[in-house]
Amino acid sequence: MTDVKTIAAGWEPSRISALRDVMETSKIDVLVIPRWDEQQFEYVSLANERLAWTTGFTGSWGLSVVTHDDVVLFIDGRYPEQAARETDGDWVTLQHLYQEPPEHWLAQNVQAGWHVGFDSEVVTPDLYDRLRKVCEQNAAVMRPTDADPFDQCWSDRPDTPSSAVRQLSAEWAGESVAEKLARVRDQMRVSDVAWLVETQPDNVNWLLNIRGQDLPYCPVVRARLLIGLEGEIHLFGDVTDTDSERLASSDTAVRCHARNEFLKTLERTIQPADRLWVDATQGPQCGRQMAEAAGGEALMLRSPITDLKARKNETELNALRSACLSDSAVWVRLLHWLESAVHHESVTELGVEKRIHQFRTDVEDYTAPSFRTISAADGNASLAHYSAPADGGATLKPSTLFLLDSGGQFSRGGTTDTTRTWCFQKPTSERRRLATSVLKAHIAVAQQVFPVGTLGHALDSAARLPMWQAQLDYDHGTGHGVGHYLSVHEFPQRMQKAGTAVGLQAGMTLTVEPGFYRADEFGIRHENLCEVVSHAEGWLGLESMAFVPFNRLLIDAGMLTPVERGWVDEYHQRVREKVGPVLGDEELIAWLEAATEPLSDE
């Protein structure tokens, strides 16, 4: 079966040569290749795994710049080790996406008269502006490609199958399409726009109360929308004639088009006086180009659908709570099995991944993993997004420090994401100290009360403070949003070092996942999915949706303050009370009770 690993595994220098031949024919000196495709989304179809095909890198985010002499891969703090393992250092140079961004590289390397090629349906306005500024300063030119260069050099490019659209009821979603659309159009009216471009698949699917199976791990129909202020809604995707007729006859009358008709429809639809709403960081540059070419203008703001989707209604929250409880019981089954199996069986990383998936299949509405499970032993866990190889990967031993980050998609409306770090015998004092430091960081956020509208980077610093006091840190965010049977990485809410402009509100979801990683030795992460809840008038807090024990062997109770120790004991008591009745097995219940006993001073 073809997947991104298969595409990357076939990498060889001839791919770069073939791409450069296309560039030379097209008179392009630099080609910009983002990881995302025309949906500006984390997950892409196999046919659009351009970055993996070009470089061999299989991470979920990044960007490459290809010239006739260089291939530079820009990756974020999750991927330095993975990218180094997956790419050929003789051909691909690695740089940090945020510390050494592509515009800095261009400023140092672009030459006067060069043409910097990009796909205007793929590149975002924000990225375009940053690159264009550097090009202008160096007398180079940003130029949209006439066609996809990979069509000419990727000979065995996978096909994109038709979508299967699953229509969901208003009762399931907690709100009808008409009600959601009215709220979106209210925002459009206030902002004085005639049209809204929406390319994020989770936004499209949330608005239309549909789901699909077009992308791995995210249950969406892969489609884009052009929404008119007065009635017209155009959908661009690979939907069947039957689904097109059904959407066209719905109350909201969605007109369906082939995916490749997006640009033509934009050009035909936008009038000189029209104002078009385009998301600057998660929308297409072509939208702005079309609006300006027609004599109109583009409003460059975050899509209103992104914000509306982020604040869950009670139906959505109840579905997420239910899914998390079911998944917590799966985790207890897995950990109970694992603690015994490591001592008596040959257990591989891939074996654990398959086992937790097997346990989830016993949950009636489980449909798929919400991301590729990170099942990582010892040094492999220092790669924040490691995935076990087909040969099974490392074998777990009693001395192993094991990190498991896993989640599921549940069709009643839940998406889950939990991480635990586990050991199977008394760990070294250093590992226990480091794991407890990470736990203190988790608790610092989990028990925090903060004003409505607090920005994510403020909470991020609250998590890092206990780490910094121990001179520790981690190069990834502390938390992200999670969708309602949608993307496990939902925008706009984020906890990260970089400044965020999104204030937290009740009804949002947020993971809490600080970590610590030592290259080639181990990785530690503790993660729960939480909901943002009203705490008092004008104040918010976080309430855990996941109820999975923390490994008591890795907790040094002497490092915890009385308040932190109380938080752990109270959390474990809630784990017993909530998960115990779901298990229905005396042996599992006994294991859970032992795993959640109050902390001792040992």
C-alpha positions in Angstrom: 0.0 0.0 0.0 1.3 3.4 -0.9 1.7 5.9 1.9 3.9 8.9 2.6 6.7 6.6 4.0 6.6 4.6 0.7 6.9 7.8 -1.3 9.8 9.0 0.8 11.5 5.7 0.9 11.8 5.8 -2.9 13.8 9.0 -2.8 16.9 9.2 -5.0 18.9 12.1 -6.5 17.3 11.6 -9.8 14.1 13.2 -8.4 15.9 16.4 -7.8 17.4 16.3 -11.3 14.0 15.7 -12.9 12.5 18.6 -10.9 15.3 20.9 -11.9 14.8 20.0 -15.6 11.2 21.2 -15.3 12.3 24.4 -13.5 14.8 25.1 -16.3 12.2 24.6 -19.0 9.8 26.9 -17.1 12.6 29.5 -16.6 12.3 29.2 -12.8 15.4 29.7 -10.7 13.9 29.0 -7.3 10.9 26.8 -6.6 9.0 27.1 -3.2 7.5 23.8 -2.1 5.4 24.0 1.1 4.3 20.8 2.9 0.7 21.8 2.6 -1.3 21.7 -0.7 -4.1 23.9 -2.0 -6.1 23.3 1.2 -3.4 24.9 3.4 -3.9 22.0 5.8 -1.7 19.8 7.9 -2.9 16.6 6.2 -2.6 16.2 2.4 -3.6 13.6 -0.1 -0.9 11.2 -1.2 -0.8 12.9 -4.6 0.3 16.1 -2.9 3.1 14.7 -0.8 5.4 16.9 -2.8 7.8 17.6 0.1 8.3 13.9 0.9 8.8 13.2 -2.8 11.4 16.0 -3.2 13.4 15.5 0.0 12.5 12.2 1.7 11.1 14.0 4.8 7.8 12.7 6.1 7.0 15.2 8.9 3.6 16.9 9.0 4.9 20.5 8.5 7.8 22.1 6.7 8.8 23.8 3.4 11.6 23.4 0.9 13.4 25.8 -1.5 14.9 24.2 -4.5 17.4 26.0 -6.8 19.6 24.7 -9.5 22.3 24.2 -6.9 20.6 23.8 -3.5 17.8 22.0 -1.8 17.0 23.6 1.6 14.5 22.0 3.9 13.0 24.2 6.6 11.5 22.2 9.6 10.3 23.2 13.0 11.5 22.2 16.5 9.7 18.8 16.4 11.7 17.5 13.5 15.5 18.1 13.5 16.4 14.6 14.3 13.8 13.0 12.1 14.7 15.2 9.2 18.4 14.3 9.6 17.6 10.6 9.6 15.2 10.8 6.6 17.1 13.1 4.2 20.4 12.8 2.4 22.8 15.4 3.8 24.7 15.5 0.5 21.6 16.8 -1.2 19.4 18.4 1.4 20.4 21.2 3.8 18.3 21.5 7.0 17.3 24.9 8.6 14.8 25.8 11.3 11.6 27.0 9.9 11.1 29.8 12.5 14.7 30.6 13.6 16.1 30.6 10.1 13.0 31.1 7.9 13.0 30.8 4.1 12.9 34.6 3.6 16.2 34.9 5.5 17.7 32.2 3.2 16.4 34.0 0.1 17.8 37.3 1.4 21.3 35.8 1.5 21.1 33.7 -1.7 18.6 35.1 -4.3 20.2 36.9 -7.2 19.1 39.8 -9.3 16.9 38.7 -12.2 16.0 35.4 -10.6 12.4 34.1 -10.9 11.1 32.6 -7.7 8.3 30.1 -8.7 5.3 29.3 -6.5 1.9 27.7 -6.8 -0.6 30.6 -6.1 -3.3 28.1 -5.0 -0.9 26.6 -2.4 1.2 29.5 -1.1 -0.5 31.7 1.5 -0.6 35.5 1.3 1.5 35.7 4.5 4.2 33.5 3.0 4.0 35.3 -0.3 4.4 38.7 1.3 7.5 37.7 3.3 9.2 36.2 0.2 8.1 39.0 -2.2 9.6 41.6 0.1 13.0 39.9 0.0 12.8 39.4 -3.8 12.0 43.0 -4.4 15.0 44.1 -2.3 17.2 41.9 -4.4 15.7 42.7 -7.8 14.3 39.2 -8.1 10.7 38.3 -9.1 8.0 36.2 -7.5 6.2 34.3 -10.3 3.3 31.9 -10.1 3.8 28.7 -11.9 1.6 28.1 -14.9 1.0 24.5 -13.9 2.0 22.0 -11.2 5.7 21.2 -11.9 5.3 17.8 -10.3 2.8 16.7 -13.0 5.8 16.7 -15.3 8.4 14.9 -13.2 6.5 12.6 -10.7 5.8 9.7 -13.0 4.1 7.4 -10.5 2.1 10.0 -8.7 -0.9 8.5 -6.9 -4.4 9.1 -8.1 -6.9 11.1 -6.0 -10.1 9.1 -5.6 -13.6 10.5 -5.5 -15.0 11.7 -2.2 -17.7 9.9 -0.3 -19.8 12.5 1.6 -21.5 11.6 4.9 -24.2 14.1 5.7 -24.8 14.6 9.5 -27.9 15.8 11.2 -28.2 19.1 13.2 -28.9 17.0 16.2 -25.6 15.3 15.9 -23.8 18.6 15.3 -25.8 20.6 17.8 -26.5 23.2 15.1 -27.9 23.2 11.6 -26.0 24.3 8.5 -28.4 27.2 8.1 -27.7 28.4 11.6 -23.9 28.1 11.1 -24.0 29.9 7.8 -26.1 32.7 9.2 -23.4 33.3 11.8 -20.7 33.3 9.1 -22.6 35.8 7.0 -23.1 38.0 10.0 -19.4 38.2 10.2 -19.1 38.8 6.5 -21.7 41.6 6.7 -19.9 43.3 9.6 -16.6 43.1 7.6 -18.2 44.4 4.4 -17.2 41.5 2.2 -19.2 40.0 -0.7 -17.4 36.7 -0.8 -15.4 34.4 1.5 -12.8 31.8 0.4 -12.6 28.8 2.7 -10.0 26.1 2.0 -9.4 24.4 5.4 -11.1 21.0 5.1 -12.1 20.9 8.8 -13.8 24.3 8.4 -15.6 23.3 5.3 -16.8 20.0 6.9 -17.8 21.7 10.1 -19.9 24.4 8.3 -21.7 21.9 6.0 -22.2 19.2 8.7 -20.5 16.6 6.5 -17.6 14.2 7.0 -15.6 12.0 4.7 -12.6 9.7 4.3 -10.4 11.7 1.9 -7.4 12.3 4.2 -5.5 10.1 6.6 -6.4 10.5 10.2 -8.9 13.4 9.6 -12.4 12.3 8.7 -13.1 15.0 6.1 -14.3 15.6 2.5 -11.4 17.3 0.9 -13.0 20.4 -0.6 -12.9 24.2 -0.8 -15.7 26.8 -0.6 -16.5 30.1 -2.1 -19.3 31.6 0.0 -21.4 34.5 -1.2 -23.0 37.0 1.2 -26.3 36.6 -0.6 -27.1 33.0 -1.2 -24.5 31.4 -3.4 -22.2 28.7 -2.0 -19.7 27.0 -4.4 -17.9 23.7 -3.4 -14.8 22.5 -5.2 -13.8 18.9 -4.8 -14.0 15.4 -6.1 -17.6 14.6 -5.0 -19.8 12.1 -6.9 -22.8 13.2 -9.0 -25.1 11.7 -6.4 -23.5 13.8 -3.6 -23.5 16.9 -5.8 -27.2 16.5 -6.3 -27.9 16.0 -2.6 -25.9 19.1 -1.7 -27.5 21.1 -4.4 -31.0 20.2 -3.2 -30.3 20.9 0.5 -31.7 24.0 2.3 -28.4 25.8 1.7 -28.2 24.8 -2.0 -24.4 24.1 -2.4 -23.3 24.2 -6.0 -20.6 21.6 -6.6 -17.7 22.0 -9.1 -14.7 20.0 -10.1 -11.6 20.8 -8.0 -9.8 22.3 -10.9 -12.6 24.9 -11.6 -11.7 26.9 -8.5 -9.6 29.6 -10.2 -12.0 29.9 -13.1 -15.0 30.3 -10.9 -13.2 32.9 -8.7 -12.3 34.9 -11.9 -15.8 34.7 -13.2 -17.5 35.5 -9.9 -15.6 38.4 -8.4 -16.8 41.8 -9.6 -14.8 45.1 -9.5 -16.6 46.4 -6.5 -16.4 43.1 -4.5 -14.4 42.6 -1.4 -13.1 39.0 -0.9 -12.2 37.5 2.5 -9.0 35.4 2.4 -7.3 34.0 5.4 -3.7 35.3 5.4 -2.1 32.3 6.9 -4.5 29.5 6.0 -5.8 30.7 2.6 -4.5 30.9 -1.0 -2.6 33.8 -2.5 -4.6 33.3 -5.7 -7.7 34.6 -3.9 -6.1 38.0 -3.2 -4.6 38.0 -6.8 -8.0 37.4 -8.3 -9.7 40.1 -6.2 -7.1 42.7 -7.1 -7.1 41.7 -10.7 -10.8 42.2 -10.9 -10.5 45.7 -9.5 -11.7 44.8 -6.0 -9.8 44.1 -2.9 -9.1 41.3 -0.4 -9.7 41.4 3.3 -6.7 39.5 4.9 -8.1 38.1 8.2 -8.4 34.8 9.9 -11.5 33.0 8.6 -14.6 33.5 10.8 -15.3 29.8 10.5 -12.1 29.0 12.3 -13.2 31.0 15.3 -16.8 29.8 15.3 -15.7 26.1 15.0 -13.2 26.5 17.9 -15.9 27.3 20.5 -17.8 24.0 20.9 -21.5 23.9 21.7 -22.7 21.6 24.4 -23.6 18.8 22.0 -20.0 18.8 20.7 -18.5 19.0 24.2 -20.6 16.1 25.4 -19.5 14.0 22.4 -15.8 14.8 23.1 -16.2 14.0 26.8 -17.8 10.7 26.0 -15.1 9.7 23.4 -12.3 10.7 25.8 -13.8 8.5 28.6 -14.1 5.5 26.2 -10.5 6.1 25.1 -9.3 6.5 28.6 -10.6 2.9 29.3 -8.7 1.8 26.2 -5.6 3.3 27.6 -6.0 1.5 30.9 -6.4 -1.8 29.0 -3.3 -1.1 27.1 -1.1 -0.1 30.0 -2.3 -3.1 32.1 -1.4 -5.4 29.2 1.9 -3.6 28.5 3.2 -3.8 32.1 2.9 -7.5 32.0 3.8 -8.1 28.4 7.2 -6.3 28.5 8.4 -8.8 31.1 7.0 -11.9 29.4 6.7 -11.4 25.7 8.6 -9.8 22.8 6.9 -6.4 22.5 7.8 -4.1 19.7 7.0 -0.4 19.2 4.8 -1.4 16.2 3.2 -4.1 18.3 2.1 -1.6 20.9 0.6 0.7 18.1 -1.3 -2.3 16.7 -2.5 -3.3 20.2 -4.0 0.0 21.1 -5.7 0.2 17.8 -7.1 -3.3 18.4 -8.4 -2.3 21.8 -10.1 0.8 20.2 -11.9 -1.4 17.7 -13.9 -2.8 20.6 -15.4 0.7 21.0 -18.6 0.7 18.9 -18.1 4.1 17.1 -14.3 4.0 16.7 -13.4 4.7 13.0 -9.6 5.3 12.8 -6.6 6.8 14.6 -6.6 10.6 14.8 -2.9 10.6 13.9 -0.1 8.1 13.4 0.5 6.7 16.9 3.9 7.7 18.3 5.1 4.5 19.9 8.7 5.2 20.9 11.2 3.4 23.1 14.3 5.1 24.6 16.2 7.1 22.0 13.4 6.9 19.4 11.3 9.0 21.8 13.6 11.9 21.4 12.0 12.4 18.0 8.8 14.2 18.9 6.9 12.7 16.0 8.5 9.3 15.6 6.6 6.5 14.0 7.5 2.8 14.2 8.9 1.2 11.0 7.3 -1.7 9.2 9.8 -4.1 10.7 8.4 -3.5 14.2 11.0 -1.0 15.4 12.7 -1.3 18.8 11.8 -4.1 21.3 10.6 -2.9 24.7 12.6 -4.2 27.6 12.0 -3.8 31.4 14.6 -1.0 31.4 13.0 0.9 28.6 11.6 4.4 29.0 8.6 4.3 26.7 6.6 7.2 25.2 3.2 6.5 23.8 1.2 9.3 22.1 -2.0 8.1 20.6 -5.6 9.1 19.8 -8.7 8.0 18.0 -11.6 9.3 15.8 -15.0 8.4 17.2 -18.0 8.9 14.9 -20.4 10.1 17.6 -18.3 13.3 17.5 -15.0 12.7 19.4 -11.4 13.2 18.5 -8.8 12.2 21.2 -5.1 12.7 21.9 -3.2 11.5 24.9 0.4 10.9 25.8 2.0 9.0 28.6 5.6 8.1 29.4 6.0 4.8 31.1 8.7 2.7 32.7 8.6 -1.0 33.8 11.1 -1.1 36.6 12.5 1.5 39.0 14.0 4.2 36.9 17.3 6.1 37.4 17.0 9.1 39.8 17.8 11.4 36.9 15.0 10.0 34.7 12.6 10.3 37.6 13.6 13.9 38.3 13.2 14.8 34.6 9.8 13.1 34.3 8.6 14.9 37.5 9.8 18.2 36.1 7.7 17.7 33.1 4.8 16.7 35.3 5.2 19.9 37.3 5.0 21.8 34.0 1.8 20.0 33.1 0.2 20.7 36.5 1.2 24.4 36.3 -1.1 24.8 33.4 -3.8 22.3 34.3 -4.5 24.0 37.6 -4.1 27.6 36.3 -7.0 30.1 36.5 -6.7 32.9 34.0 -8.8 35.8 32.6 -11.1 35.4 29.7 -9.2 36.2 26.5 -5.8 35.2 27.9 -3.4 34.6 24.9 -1.9 31.1 24.5 1.7 32.2 24.8 0.9 33.4 28.4 -0.2 29.9 29.4 2.8 28.5 27.5 5.2 30.4 29.7 3.3 29.2 32.8 4.1 25.6 31.8 7.8 26.4 31.0 8.5 28.2 34.2 9.0 25.0 36.3 11.1 23.7 33.5 13.2 26.8 33.2 13.8 26.8 37.0 15.4 23.4 36.4 17.2 24.7 33.3 15.1 22.5 31.0 13.1 23.3 27.9 11.4 21.8 24.8 11.2 23.0 21.2 7.5 22.5 20.5 4.2 24.0 21.6 2.6 23.2 24.9 -0.9 22.7 23.5 -3.2 22.8 20.5 -6.9 22.7 19.9 -8.7 19.4 19.0 -11.8 19.1 16.8 -15.2 17.5 17.1 -14.6 14.4 15.0 -12.3 16.5 12.9 -8.6 17.5 13.0 -6.6 16.6 16.1 -4.6 19.8 15.5 -7.3 22.5 15.4 -6.8 26.2 15.0 -6.8 28.9 16.2 -6.2 28.2 19.9 -2.6 27.4 20.7 -0.1 27.4 23.6 3.3 28.1 22.2 6.4 30.3 22.7 5.6 32.4 19.7 3.1 35.2 20.2 -0.5 34.3 19.6 -3.3 36.6 18.8 -6.2 34.4 19.9 -7.7 34.8 23.3 -8.9 31.7 25.0 -12.7 31.3 25.5 -15.0 28.8 27.3 -15.9 26.0 24.9 -12.5 25.7 23.3 -10.4 22.5 23.6 -6.7 22.5 24.4 -4.1 19.8 25.0 -1.5 20.3 27.7 1.7 18.5 26.7 5.0 19.8 27.9 8.0 17.5 27.3 11.7 17.0 27.6 14.0 15.2 25.0 17.6 14.1 25.1 18.8 13.1 21.7 19.3 9.4 21.1 18.5 8.6 24.7 14.9 9.2 25.6 11.9 11.5 25.4 9.3 12.4 28.1 5.9 13.9 27.5 2.7 14.1 29.6 -0.5 15.1 27.7 -4.1 15.4 28.4 -6.9 16.9 26.3 -8.8 19.6 28.3 -11.7 21.8 27.8 -11.6 25.5 28.6 -14.3 26.1 31.2 -15.8 29.1 33.0 -14.3 29.3 36.5 -15.8 32.5 37.9 -17.1 35.7 36.3 -14.5 36.8 33.8 -12.2 33.9 34.6 -11.4 30.5 33.0 -9.8 27.3 33.9 -8.9 23.9 32.2 -10.8 20.7 33.0 -9.3 17.4 31.8 -11.3 15.3 29.4 -8.7 12.4 29.5 -8.5 10.2 32.5 -5.4 8.0 32.2 -3.0 7.4 35.2 0.5 8.9 35.3 3.2 6.4 35.9 3.8 6.5 39.6 7.3 5.1 39.2 8.3 8.2 37.4 7.0 10.6 40.0 9.3 11.9 42.7 6.8 13.0 45.3 9.5 14.9 47.2 9.8 17.3 44.2 6.2 18.2 44.3 4.7 21.0 46.4 1.7 20.1 48.6 -0.6 21.7 46.0 1.0 19.8 43.1 0.8 16.5 45.1 -2.8 17.2 45.9 -3.5 17.8 42.2 -2.0 14.4 41.2 -3.9 12.5 44.0 -7.2 14.3 43.1 -6.7 13.6 39.4 -6.0 9.9 40.1 -9.1 9.7 42.2 -11.2 11.1 39.3 -9.6 8.5 37.0 -10.7 5.7 39.4 -14.2 7.2 39.7 -14.8 7.8 36.0 -12.9 4.9 34.3 -13.5 2.1 36.8 -17.2 1.7 36.1 -16.5 1.6 32.3 -14.0 -1.2 32.5 -16.3 -4.1 33.5 -13.3 -6.3 34.4 -12.2 -7.0 38.0 -8.6 -7.5 37.1 -8.5 -4.2 35.2 -10.2 -2.4 38.0 -7.7 -3.8 40.5 -4.8 -2.7 38.4 -6.3 0.8 38.0 -6.8 1.1 41.8 -3.2 0.3 42.4 -2.0 2.6 39.6 -3.9 5.5 41.1 -3.2 5.1 44.8 -2.2 8.4 46.6 1.4 9.3 46.2 3.9 8.1 48.8 7.3 9.5 49.8 9.2 6.5 48.5 
